[in-house]
Amino acid sequence: MTIKYLKKASKTPETETATAQAVVNEMLAEIEKNGEAAVRAYAKTLDKWDGEMVVTKAQLAENAKSVPEQVRKDIDFAIEQVTNFALAQRDSLKEFSTELHPGVTAGQRVLPVNVAGCYAPAGRYAHIASAYMGVATAKAAGVKTIIACSGPFRGGSMHPYLMYAFNKAGADVIMTLGGVQAIASMAFGLFTGKPADVIVGPGNKFVAEAKRTLFGKVGIDVFAGPSEVGIIADETADPAIVASDLVGQAEHGHETPAWLFTTSQALAEDVMKRVPVLIEALPPTARDAAGAAWRDYGEVMLCDTRDEVVEISDRYASEHLEVHATDLDWWLETLTCYGSLFLGEETTVAYGDKASGPNHVLPTKGAARYSGGLSVHKFLKTFTWQKMTREAARDIGLATARISRLEGMEAHARTADDRLAKYFPGETFDLGEPVKV
């Protein structure tokens, strides 16, 4: 493979992970020990919030009145898009039963978890879209109780538009609570008495580490890191659009990787000239984030062939992967590792982040090699069941007894022996050699 780095990152998301682990472990231990009191103390210290955690129905109704009509319409439209896609995903997973052997019937049931925790961050930006991405998807899955959390926004209470999105998407309990303390509260059932079975939603490195640490006690969507964008572009791509999309994602934060995989050196050089200009034109908050992200994590890779592009793109396994190149069907068929794929100039990460329908909570840090992002399936459990006739138990019992004894598991074998003796008295069977040790 011939790959030339025209720009190489000086950092990786992994370099920032270790600093979060010690902080999160200490906080989780304190919250598990002292419960709601510890959460209130962290909320006051970290977020300057000492109001009530659980938002009342009256507050939700009053908040909805304060949201401008066009904002409500836009949020409602996006919720409908996300819900419809999630419902289509739900329909793709079916319950079934099948006869595996004469008299042996087995099947699958698909049931939602009972309690889901949905988190939306409240730091640099008002993450309105994250509110409905989690809640609407859980609702489509049929989750009985949905608990939603987001922290105070810029020194006040929860952002009013985010609160509206949580409520409109179908959250049953909404709490003004952010960071590690929010994840812990949902996991332990604090303030609600309902521990979450699954916790989903994006967040900073401390939120991500809290979810990773609690995984096993609760299910989670993905092992998340900073948001990422990869763009595949050939000589037909518009460098202005490519540069715009790289910057559009880089504003997420100081640690956001932005990668360009291309077969065109002319396009690469053009894009690298444009990106700093676009960053400089941003408002201060976005300029600060995007500037640091591009400086420390931005990469531009030049490849000889599109097959080489696929190989390195699959190795990076971008959270968001755009393709600005000819023969889009080929890329769709050939690429195998990405969180969500955006085919053609007409679509972009921002569309997926906000309103097109597929979920924007996606795998990062290479996790797309083995996992997809948040979907309705994350809130569903597939259970198996089986039953059989006594006649069927003859064949299944004989195989089970003999295999169990080959493994040295005599007690297993005897559960088959006992049934064969009961159902077929007087018959003689080859049950294998009894285990001696």
C-alpha positions in Angstrom: 0.0 0.0 0.0 1.2 3.5 -0.9 -0.1 6.1 1.5 1.4 9.5 2.0 0.4 11.6 5.0 0.1 15.2 3.8 -1.0 16.1 7.4 -0.5 13.8 10.4 -2.2 14.1 13.8 0.0 14.9 16.7 -2.5 13.4 19.2 -5.0 10.6 19.4 -8.2 10.3 21.5 -6.5 7.6 23.6 -3.9 10.1 24.9 -6.6 11.9 26.8 -8.4 8.8 28.3 -6.3 8.0 31.3 -6.8 11.4 32.9 -10.6 10.7 33.1 -10.4 7.3 34.6 -9.2 8.3 38.1 -11.7 11.1 38.3 -14.6 8.9 37.3 -13.7 6.0 39.6 -13.6 8.3 42.6 -16.9 9.9 41.7 -18.7 6.7 41.1 -17.5 5.3 44.4 -18.7 8.4 46.3 -22.1 8.3 44.6 -22.6 4.6 45.2 -21.7 5.1 48.8 -23.7 8.3 49.6 -26.4 8.3 46.9 -28.4 11.4 46.2 -26.6 13.5 48.7 -23.3 13.0 46.7 -25.0 13.7 43.4 -26.4 17.0 44.8 -23.0 18.0 46.0 -21.4 17.2 42.7 -24.1 19.1 40.8 -23.6 22.2 43.0 -19.8 22.0 42.8 -19.4 21.1 39.1 -22.4 22.6 37.5 -23.4 25.3 40.0 -26.8 23.8 40.2 -28.7 23.4 43.5 -32.3 23.3 42.2 -34.6 20.3 42.0 -33.3 17.4 39.9 -36.6 16.1 38.5 -38.5 18.5 36.2 -42.2 18.6 37.1 -45.1 18.3 34.6 -46.0 21.9 35.3 -42.5 23.1 34.5 -42.6 21.1 31.2 -45.9 22.6 30.2 -44.6 26.1 31.0 -41.4 25.5 29.2 -43.2 24.3 26.1 -45.1 27.6 25.9 -41.8 29.5 25.9 -40.5 27.6 22.8 -41.1 29.6 19.6 -43.4 28.0 17.1 -40.8 27.4 14.4 -38.4 25.8 16.9 -41.2 23.4 17.9 -42.0 22.6 14.3 -38.3 21.9 13.5 -37.9 19.7 16.6 -41.2 17.9 15.9 -40.1 17.2 12.3 -36.8 15.8 13.4 -38.4 13.6 16.0 -40.7 12.2 13.4 -37.8 11.4 11.1 -35.9 9.6 13.9 -39.0 7.8 15.1 -39.9 6.5 11.6 -36.4 5.2 11.0 -36.4 3.5 14.4 -39.8 1.9 13.8 -38.5 0.5 10.5 -35.5 -0.9 12.4 -37.9 -2.5 14.9 -39.9 -4.1 12.1 -36.7 -5.7 10.7 -36.3 -7.8 13.9 -39.0 -10.5 14.0 -40.3 -13.0 16.4 -40.5 -16.5 15.0 -40.8 -20.2 15.7 -39.5 -23.0 13.6 -39.5 -26.9 13.8 -35.8 -27.9 13.9 -36.5 -31.6 14.2 -39.7 -33.6 14.2 -41.4 -32.6 17.4 -38.7 -30.0 18.4 -39.9 -26.4 18.1 -37.8 -23.4 19.0 -38.3 -19.7 18.6 -37.3 -16.1 19.4 -39.0 -13.4 21.3 -38.1 -9.7 21.0 -38.8 -7.6 24.1 -37.7 -4.1 25.1 -35.8 -3.4 28.3 -37.9 -2.0 31.1 -35.9 1.2 31.9 -33.7 3.2 29.6 -31.5 6.2 30.6 -31.0 8.7 27.8 -28.3 11.4 28.2 -27.7 14.6 26.3 -24.7 16.7 27.0 -25.0 20.4 28.0 -21.5 21.8 27.7 -20.3 24.0 24.8 -23.5 23.7 22.8 -27.2 23.0 23.3 -27.4 19.4 22.2 -31.0 19.4 21.2 -30.7 16.6 18.6 -29.1 14.2 21.2 -32.2 14.6 23.3 -34.6 13.1 20.7 -32.0 10.7 19.2 -32.0 8.6 22.4 -35.6 9.1 23.7 -37.5 8.7 20.4 -35.5 5.6 19.6 -36.2 4.1 23.0 -39.9 5.0 22.6 -40.1 3.2 19.2 -38.6 0.1 20.8 -41.4 0.1 23.4 -39.4 0.8 26.5 -41.8 1.2 29.5 -39.9 3.9 31.4 -37.5 6.4 29.8 -35.4 8.6 32.1 -33.7 11.6 30.4 -30.9 13.7 31.8 -29.0 16.8 30.7 -27.1 19.3 32.8 -27.7 23.0 33.4 -26.9 25.1 30.3 -24.3 27.9 30.8 -25.1 28.6 34.4 -28.9 28.3 34.2 -31.3 25.4 34.2 -31.6 22.9 31.4 -31.7 24.5 27.9 -35.5 25.1 27.2 -35.3 23.6 23.7 -33.5 20.5 24.8 -36.1 20.1 27.6 -38.9 20.4 25.0 -37.2 17.8 22.8 -36.9 15.3 25.7 -40.6 15.8 26.5 -41.9 15.7 23.0 -39.9 12.6 22.1 -41.6 10.8 25.0 -39.4 10.8 28.1 -41.2 9.7 31.3 -38.9 11.4 33.7 -36.6 14.4 32.9 -33.8 15.5 35.3 -31.6 18.5 35.3 -28.4 16.6 35.9 -25.2 16.3 33.9 -21.9 14.6 33.7 -20.8 11.6 35.7 -23.4 12.2 38.3 -26.2 11.9 35.7 -24.9 8.6 34.4 -24.5 7.3 38.0 -27.9 8.4 39.0 -29.6 6.6 36.1 -27.5 3.5 36.7 -28.3 3.4 40.4 -31.9 4.6 40.1 -31.4 7.7 42.2 -34.3 10.3 42.4 -36.5 7.8 40.5 -36.2 4.4 42.2 -35.8 2.9 38.7 -32.3 1.8 37.9 -31.7 1.9 34.1 -31.2 -1.3 32.2 -29.5 0.5 29.4 -27.9 4.0 29.3 -27.3 5.8 26.0 -26.2 9.1 24.7 -23.0 11.1 23.8 -20.9 13.1 26.2 -17.5 14.2 27.1 -14.6 11.9 28.1 -15.8 11.8 31.7 -19.3 10.7 30.6 -17.8 8.2 28.2 -15.6 6.8 30.9 -18.5 6.6 33.4 -20.5 4.5 30.9 -17.5 2.3 30.2 -16.9 1.7 33.9 -20.6 0.9 34.6 -20.9 -1.4 31.6 -22.0 -4.8 32.9 -24.1 -3.3 35.7 -26.0 -1.6 32.9 -26.0 -2.0 29.1 -24.7 0.9 27.1 -24.9 2.0 23.5 -21.2 2.3 22.5 -17.8 2.8 24.1 -17.7 6.5 23.0 -14.8 8.9 22.4 -14.7 12.3 20.7 -16.8 12.7 17.6 -15.0 11.9 14.3 -15.4 12.5 10.6 -13.7 10.8 7.7 -14.2 12.0 4.2 -13.3 10.0 1.1 -12.8 12.3 -2.0 -11.5 11.8 -5.5 -10.7 14.3 -8.2 -14.4 15.0 -8.9 -15.1 16.3 -5.4 -15.7 19.9 -4.7 -12.8 21.0 -2.3 -14.9 23.8 -0.9 -17.6 21.4 0.2 -15.1 18.9 1.5 -13.3 21.6 3.6 -16.6 22.8 4.9 -17.6 19.3 6.0 -14.3 18.8 7.8 -14.7 22.0 9.7 -18.4 21.3 10.3 -17.5 18.3 12.4 -14.3 19.7 13.9 -16.3 22.3 15.9 -17.6 19.5 18.2 -14.5 19.9 20.4 -10.8 20.2 20.9 -10.2 16.5 20.5 -12.4 15.8 17.4 -10.5 13.9 14.7 -11.1 15.0 11.1 -9.6 12.8 8.3 -9.4 13.2 4.6 -8.7 10.1 2.5 -8.1 11.0 -1.2 -6.6 9.9 -4.4 -6.1 13.5 -5.6 -3.1 15.5 -4.4 -4.5 18.6 -6.0 -7.8 18.3 -4.1 -5.9 17.5 -0.8 -3.7 20.6 -1.1 -6.7 22.8 -2.0 -8.7 21.5 1.0 -5.7 22.1 3.4 -5.6 25.7 2.3 -9.3 26.2 2.8 -9.8 24.6 6.2 -7.8 27.2 8.3 -9.7 30.1 6.5 -13.1 28.5 7.3 -12.1 28.0 10.9 -10.9 31.5 11.3 -14.3 32.8 10.0 -16.2 30.9 12.8 -17.6 32.5 15.9 -15.3 32.3 18.9 -16.6 29.1 20.6 -16.6 27.1 17.4 -13.3 28.7 16.2 -11.5 27.7 19.4 -12.8 24.1 19.2 -12.3 23.5 15.5 -8.9 25.2 15.4 -7.5 22.9 18.1 -9.1 19.8 16.6 -7.7 20.4 13.1 -4.2 21.4 14.5 -3.9 18.3 16.8 -6.1 15.6 15.3 -6.6 16.5 11.6 -5.1 14.2 9.0 -4.9 14.1 5.2 -3.9 10.9 3.5 -3.1 10.5 -0.1 -3.6 7.1 -1.7 -2.8 5.7 -5.2 -6.0 3.8 -5.7 -9.5 3.6 -4.4 -8.9 0.1 -3.0 -6.1 1.6 -0.9 -8.6 4.3 0.3 -11.0 1.5 1.4 -8.3 -0.3 3.2 -7.1 2.7 5.3 -10.7 4.0 5.8 -11.8 0.6 7.2 -8.7 0.7 9.4 -9.7 4.1 10.8 -13.4 3.0 11.0 -14.7 6.6 11.2 -17.7 7.4 13.2 -19.1 9.4 10.3 -17.8 8.6 6.8 -18.7 10.8 3.8 -18.0 9.7 0.2 -17.4 12.5 -2.4 -16.5 10.3 -5.3 -17.8 8.6 -8.5 -19.5 5.2 -8.4 -21.2 5.5 -5.1 -22.7 2.0 -5.3 -19.2 0.6 -5.4 -18.2 2.4 -2.2 -21.4 1.3 -0.5 -20.7 -2.3 -1.5 -17.0 -2.2 -0.6 -16.6 -0.2 2.6 -17.1 -2.3 5.7 -16.2 -0.2 8.8 -18.0 3.0 9.6 -20.6 4.3 12.1 -22.8 5.9 9.5 -22.2 6.3 5.8 -23.0 9.5 3.9 -23.0 8.9 0.1 -22.5 11.8 -2.2 -22.1 15.6 -1.9 -25.8 16.1 -1.3 -25.8 14.5 2.1 -23.5 15.5 5.0 -22.8 14.6 8.6 -24.8 17.6 9.9 -28.0 16.2 8.2 -27.5 12.9 10.0 -26.7 14.7 13.3 -29.9 16.7 13.3 -32.8 15.6 11.1 -32.4 13.0 8.4 -33.5 10.0 10.5 -30.7 7.5 11.2 -29.3 7.8 14.7 -26.4 10.1 15.4 -25.0 8.2 18.4 -22.3 6.2 16.7 -19.1 4.2 17.4 -15.8 6.0 17.7 -12.2 5.2 18.3 -12.3 2.2 15.9 -15.3 0.6 17.4 -17.1 0.5 14.0 -14.9 -2.5 13.2 -17.1 -4.6 15.5 -20.2 -2.5 16.4 -22.8 -0.3 15.0 -24.3 2.8 16.6 -27.4 3.5 18.6 -30.5 1.8 17.1 -33.8 0.5 18.3 -32.0 -2.8 18.7 -30.0 -1.5 21.6 -33.2 -1.3 23.6 -34.4 -4.7 22.6 -33.5 -8.2 24.0 -33.8 -11.3 21.8 -34.8 -14.3 23.9 -35.0 -17.9 22.7 -37.5 -20.6 23.7 -38.0 -24.2 23.0 -40.4 -27.1 23.5 -40.6 -30.6 22.2 -42.8 -33.7 22.2 -41.8 -36.9 24.2 -41.1 -38.6 20.9 -38.6 -35.8 19.9 -36.9 -36.2 23.3 -35.7 -39.6 22.2 -33.3 -38.3 19.5 -32.4 -35.1 21.4 -31.9 -37.1 24.7 -29.6 -39.7 23.2 -27.4 -37.1 21.5 -27.3 -35.0 24.7 -26.4 -38.0 27.0 -23.6 -39.2 24.8 -22.1 -35.7 24.2 -22.4 -34.9 27.9 -20.4 -38.0 28.8 -17.8 -37.2 26.2 -17.3 -33.9 27.9 -17.2 -35.6 31.3 -20.5 -34.1 32.6 -22.3 -37.0 34.1 -25.0 -35.1 35.8 -26.0 -33.4 32.5 -26.2 -36.9 30.9 -28.4 -38.3 33.6 -31.1 -35.6 33.1 -31.4 -37.1 29.6 -31.2 -40.7 31.0 -34.1 -40.0 33.4 -36.4 -38.7 30.7 -35.6 -41.5 28.3 -36.3 -44.0 31.1 -39.6 -42.3 32.0 -40.9 -41.8 28.4 -39.7 -45.1 26.9 -39.9 -47.7 29.7 -38.4 -51.0 28.8 -36.3 -49.7 25.9 -32.6 -50.0 25.8 -30.5 -47.1 24.6 -26.8 -46.4 23.8 -26.2 -43.6 26.3 -22.4 -43.5 26.1 -19.8 -44.6 28.7 -20.6 -43.3 32.2 -18.1 -40.8 33.6 -15.8 -42.5 36.2 -14.1 -39.4 37.7 
